[in-house]
Amino acid sequence: MTRPATHILRLLKWGRILARHGALRPIERHPETPDQVRRLCRLARLGTVQPREPDFAGAFQAIGPAAIKLGQTLATRPDIVGEDAARNLLSLQDSLPPVSFAEIAKAIESSFERPLSDLYASIEEMPVGAASIAQVHRAITTDGRTVAVKVLRPGIREQFARDIETYEWAAAHLEGLGGEAKRLRPRQVIANFKRWTLRELDLRREAASASELAEAMHAVPGYCIPTVDWDRTNGRVMTLEWVDGIKIADRAALVAAGHDLGSIAQRLVLAFLRQAISAGFFHADMHQGNLFVRANGDIVAIDFGIMGRIDRRARAWLAEILYGLTTGNYRRVAEIHFEAQYVPAHHNIDEFATALRAVGEPMRGKPVSELSVGQMLDGLFAITRDFDMQTQPHLLLLQKTMVMVEGIATQLDPSINLWDTAAPYVREWIRDELGPEAAIADKIRTDTETLLRIPDLIRRIEERYPPRGGAPEPQPLPDIELIWERREKTGEPFLPYLLSAFLGAGAVYGALLLGWLG
């Protein structure tokens, strides 16, 4: 176990990097910052020169790979880091200088325990991309297919393990200070961050996620997932079908290629909704660098290290919340928050509905180009403190992805609005999944499942209470008060009763030996 002094030294080292980028000043000035954290910030920035404008993205980039991933997570949490910091962190680029090809080739060969030439006929030494966790090389397999080979950086798992251990230590102490820090549940934030990054550090799981998402989206036209080459994939190396296309961020190239940007934007939004609401399994890192457009107009997603899951009940709540906000039914949205126990029961549901109206109504009736999911989500975060709402970690990835999708769609087609595009789909899903027919089908299914459990229940009851056997039942025995029980009740001397009991037992035993009793 790492000593507390080691964690403190790491935090001070990272704190000095934050200070040199001006990122500690907002933390110190925030009224909710605990005094202990303020003292640590002052110690960390001692002797540093701080710029006037804080650069959170630059600071996290300078700290290293785990901090880059943490910064991307915190970009979705304006309630923790503040709106300015969250906006700045959205510009955080997950890119680092590449590892030398000699190290990459050695990593591939050691992971497969085979020469590189047995796997690939050729592989380009210059990576097409280098991020905090892995880098990607273009290659041709021994059977002639062009593929993308993703390889973990050597030593990255050990580095992440060290850093995350310190994050956990810091979050536990921060939450232990109580107050606003406890309400924001930093330990849960880090626990989710750890789960997401551990998934990214196992490329077999990423390959499995790609395969599962492809299966869920196979019936959706115009949205594709690259095929996994399982023979050339393991925990540290993943091989996928190569994607030829234009990055979705390159609007000018898409226009020059003759693509219908409005259609692409709409398909992207609907593909996300199908993943999140219908399948409950969605690509949670859908930024511009991970989406391409093929010559035929198909959208192709890559990088499946971060995926989100939502169970059916939460999806139903989500659909009703989205539909309620788009239609102005704030009372129903408030009811869902109370049903889901997002808001503690001691609050007034009508007051909460009014707070939701304050967020939603300013956006109603405006031109679609002025409406924003991101703004609405920021407004919803702003009322969480007033109603003692704890952070819901399972919705963090969803919120982050919604903002990403809206940003890309708006860049492609400035006139699009996520609400207008989503409303018909969400309305149809609610009708199909939550309407009377669906309710009857659910009732039949649950009742049938209950009936099918009855035989097993009867067997368990019989095991607990077995039927009478062939042997005669024993004679009923009289209740006899034990002497120590009498002693406890009356407080009478114990020894005379004990001697009497032994004498009586001896007399009975002697009589049995002599045959007097038969």
N, C-alpha and C positions, 0 to 999 in steps of 0.2 A: 504493500500500500504506500502511495506517495505521501511524503510528510507535508504537513501544512506549510512549512517554510518554503518548500519547493513551489507549491501553488501560489503563494504570495509573491515570490520572486518572478514567476511567469507573468502574473497579473501586472506587476510593476513594470516589467519589460514591455508588455503590450500597451500599458498605460502611457509610457513615454512616447511610443509611436503614435498613439492617439493624440497625445498632447502636441506633438510636432505638426500634426495636421489640424490642430484647433478643435478636435472632436471632444475634448473633455470639458470645455467651457459650458456648453449647453447642459451637460449632466450636472455640473456644480451649481448652476443657476436655477435648475428646476426645483420648484417648491416642494415636490414630493420626494426628492432624493434624500435618503437617510443620512444622518450626520456622519456615520462611520464611512459611508461611501465617499462623501465629500472630502473627508480627511485623507483617504487613500488617493483620491484624484489630485489633491494639492501636493502630496508627496511625490506622485508620479510625474507631475509637470514641473517639478523644481528644477530650475536652470535651463528650461527649454524656451525656445522662441516660438510663439504661437501665431499663426496667421489670423487675420481678422475674420475671414469667412471659413467656417469649418468644412473640411473635406472628409466626410465619413467614408465614402467609397475608396478614396486614395489610402486612407488609414488601414482599412480592412485588407486592401490589396497588398499593402506593404507587410502586414503581419504574417500572411502566409495562407496556404490552401484551406485549412479548416476555418480560418477567419473569413475567407471569401464566401464559403458556403454559409457560415453563420450570418454574415452580412446580408446575403440574399434572402435568408429566412426572416431577418429583422425588417427587411424592406416591406414586408407584408404586415408589420405590426406598428402602425403609427401611434397606437395607444400606449406602446412601451417606449419607443424612441422619439416620438414626436413627428409631426407631419413633415417638417423641413428635412429631418434626418432620413425619414422613410423615402421621401422624394429623391434625395441625393443618393441613397443606397440603390435605388432602382437602376442607376447608371453603372453599378458595379459590374465590371466585365470579368467573367470567369476565364481568364487567360493568363498563362505564365510562359516564360521561355521554355522551349522544348528540351527534353532530355536527349542526350546523344543517341544516335541510332545504334551504336555498339551496345549500349546498355539495354535498349529496347529489344534488340535481337537476342541478347543473352536471356532476357526475361521471358521471351516467347519460347525459346528452346528449353529452358529449365522448367517452365510450367507444363510443357507437353512431353518433356524428356525425349525429344526427337530433334534432328537437325531442321533448320529453317527450310531447307530445300525440299524436305519431305511434305511440307504443308503448302508452300507457295512457290510458284515458278519464278516470280519476281515480286519485290516489294520496294516501294519508293522510300528512300532514306529521309527525305524532307516531309515532315508531317503536314497534313492538310489542316490540322487544328491541334492546339495544345492547351488543355485546361488544367484546373487545379488538381484533378484526380487522375486523369488519363490523357493520352494523346492518340490521334487517329492517323493511320497510314493507308494509302491506296495500294492495293496488291492484286496480283492475278494468281488464282489457285492453280494447282497442278493439273486440274481438268479444264483450265482455260476460262474460268469465270472471273469477272472483275468484282472485287469486294472491298469493303472498308474494314480495316483491322484496328480495333480499339484495344489499347494496352495500358494497364495500370502503371503509374509512375513507381519505380522501385522504392520501397521503404515508406510508401504513402500510408499504408494501413497502420503501421507503428506510430507514425507522426500524428495521425488523426486520433488514435487511442490516447496518446499523451495529452493532447490539447483538450479533447472532450472530457477527460477525467478532471481537468482543472475547471472547465465550464460547469460541470456538475457540482464541484466543490463550491464554486463561487455562487451558483444559483441557490444551493441549499442554504448558504449563510445569508444571502440576500432575502430569501423568503422567510428565514427565521427571524428577521428584523420586524416582521409584521406589517400592518398598515397597507398602503397601496401596493407595496412590493408583493405582499402575500396574495392580494386579490388578482394580480396579473399572472400568478402561477409560473414564475420563471423556471422552476424545476420541471414542470410539464413541458414547457417550451423546449428546454434542452433535451428532455427525454424523446420528444418527437424528432428533434433535429438529429439526435443520435441514431434513431431508428431509420430515418431517411438516408443518412450518410452511410450507415452500415450496409444498406441495400445497394447503394451506389458502388461500394467497395467490393461487391461480389458480382462480377460480370455475368455469372450464370443466372442470377436472379434478374438482372436487367434483360438478358436474352429471353427469359421466361415471361417477363412483363411485356416485351414486344410481341411475343407469340400470343399471349392472352388478349392483348389489345387488338391484334390483327383478327383474331377469332370473333371478338365482340363487334368489330367494325366491317366485317366482310360484306355485309349487305348494304353498306352506305356508299353510294356512287361518288367518285371524285375525291376520296380520302384513302390513302394507302399507307401501309406499314412495310418496311423492308423485311425480306425473308431472312431468317437466322440460319447460318451454316453451323449446325450443332457439332459436326465432326471437327471443326476448328474453333470451338468455344470451350472455355473452362472458367475457373474463378477469376483468373487474371487477364485473360484474352477473350475478346468477343469478335466474331467475324459475321458481318452482315452483307447483304446485297448492296452493291454500290448504287447510289442515287445520282442520276444526271438530271439537273434542273437548275432553275434560277432561285436564288434566295428570296424568300417572300418579302424581305426588307428592301430589295432592290426594285422600287416602284417603276423607275424609268426603264429598266430592262424588261419588266413585265409588260409595260405599255408598248415598247418597241417590238416585243414578240407577238403582239396582238391579243393578249389575254383580256378577258372581261373581268376587271378588278372588282366590280360590284358583285358578280357571281362568286368569285373566289372568297370575298369577305363574308358573304352570306353562308356559303358552305362551311367555312371555318367555324362560324358561330354555331351553326346547327350540329356540326360534328362534335364540338365541345359539349353541347347540351345533351346529345345522345350518350356520350361517354359518362357524363356526370349524373344525369337524371335517370336515363334508361338503364345503363349498364352498372352504374355505381362504381366504375373503375375508369380513371381518366389520367391522361398525360398531364402531369403537374409542372412541367418545365417547358411550356409552350411559348418560349420567347422567339424572337425573329430569327436567331441563328439556328434554330432547330426545325424550321419549316422551309420546304422547297416546293416549287411549282414545276411539274414536268411539262414537256412540249404540248401534251394533249390537255393541259389544264388541271390535271390531278394534283391535289395537295399531298405531299409526302412528309411525314413526321419522322424525326430521328431523336436519339438520346432518350432512353427510357429508364434512366437511373432514378428519377423521382416520379413516383406514381401515387395517386390518391385513391382512397376507397371510402365509400359512404354506404351504410346499410340501407335497406329498403325504407325503414321508418323515417330515417333522417332525410332520405330523398323525397319522400312524400311531404315532409315539413318544408324542405327547401323549395319544392315546386309551388306549394301554396303560398310561401313567403314571397317568391318572385312574382307570382300572379297577383297577389294582394297588393304589392307595391306598384305594379304596373296599372292596376285598375283603381287604386285609391281605397281599397278595403282595409284600412289600417286596424280596425277592430279585430278582424280575422287574423291579421299578422300578429297582433298583440296576444291573442288567444293561443296561437301556435307557440310563441315564445314561452308562455306560462305552461302549456302542456308539455313542452320539451324540457321544462325546468331550467331554461336558460336564465329566467328572471326569478328570484326568490319569491315565494308565495305571499310574503307579508306586504309586498308592494301592490298598489292599486292598478288593475288592468286598464281602466279607462285613462288614468294618467299616462301609462306607458303608450297607449294608442295615440294620445295627444302628442307625445314626444316623437313618435314615428311620423305623425302628420307634419310636424315641424321640419322633418328631414325631407319627406317626399313631396309635399305640396309646392315648395319653391321651384321644383323641377317640372311640374305638370303644366302643360300648355305652352312650353317653350319650343322653339324649333329643334328638330331632332339633333342638329349639329351641336347644340349647347347642352344636351343631356349627357350624363356620364355615370356609368356604374361605379367607377372609382370614387367620384364625389359622394355618391349615395352611401357607399360602404364607409367612407371616412366619416360621414354624418352619423351613421349607425354606431361606429366606434365611439363617437363623442358622447353618446348618451349612456354607454355601458356603465360608466362610473357612477352616474346618478342613481342607477337602479341595481347597483351591487352585482352586476353580471360578471361571472367568472369567464375567463377566456375558454373558448371551445376549440381545443387543438385540432379536432378532426375536421374543422371547417377552415383552418388556416390555409391549407394548400388550395382549397377551392376558391377562397377569396383572392389569393395571389394569382391563380390561373385566370379567373374572370377578368381581372384588371389587365393581364397580359393580352388575352384574346380581344378585349375591347380595344386596346391600344393598337394592335395590329390591324384589326378590321377597320378602325377609323382612319388609319394611315392609308389603307388601300382604297377606301371609299368614305370620304369625309361626311357624306350625307347619311351614312348608315347609323342606326341606333340599336344597341344590343337589346333594349327592351322591346322595341317594335318587332325585331326579328324573332325574339324569343317567345313573345306572348302567344302566337298561334301554336307553336310546338308545345309549350308548357300547358296551355289550355287543353290540347288534345291528349297529352299524357295524363293530366288530372282526370279527364273524362274516362279514359281507358283504364287507368289504374285505381282511381278513387271513386268512380261513379257507382251507380246502383248495381250495374251488372258485375263490376269488379268486386263490390262488397259482398254480393251473393256468392260469387265464385270463391272468395276468401273464406266465407262462412262454411261453405260446403267442404272446402279443403281442410280447414282446421277441425271441423266436426268429424270428418272421415279419419283424420290422423288420430283424433281422440278415441274413436271407436276401435281403431286398429291396435291401440295400446291396452285395451281392456283385457285380452287374454293374458298378456304379460303381467298385468296388475293382479289378476286372479292367481297366477302361479306364484307371485311373490307373497300374496296373502296366505296361500296354502303352506308355503315354506315357513312362514312365521307362525302359523297356527295349523299344524299337521292334523289330519283326521285320526280318529281313534283306531288303535291297532287291535290285533286279535287277542292279546293277553288281557286278563281281567284287570279292571282298575284297582289300584291299591285301596286298602281300607282307609276310611277317613280317620285322621289322627286328631286327638284333642289338643287344644292350645294349652301349652304349659309355660308358665311364666318362669323365665330363667332367673337364677338368684342374683346375678349382677344387675339384671333389669329391676328386680325388686329393690335392691340396695340403692340404685339410682333414684327410684321413686320415693322410698320411705326414709332413707338415711339410716336404716337399722344396721347393726354389726354384721359384717360379711362372713367372718370365720365360722360361727356356729352353723350357719346354713351350709357352708362348704363341707364341714365335717359330717353333717347329717346326710348330705347328698352322697358322699363317698361311702358311708356306712350302709345306706340304703342300696346303693348300687352293688356293694359287696355281698349283701344278704341275698339279693336277687340272683347274683351270679352263682353263689354257693348252692342255692336251692335248685338251680338248673342243673348243676353238676351231679347233685344227689338224686336227681330225677323227681324231685317233689313237685316241680312245675312242668307240665307237658302241654 
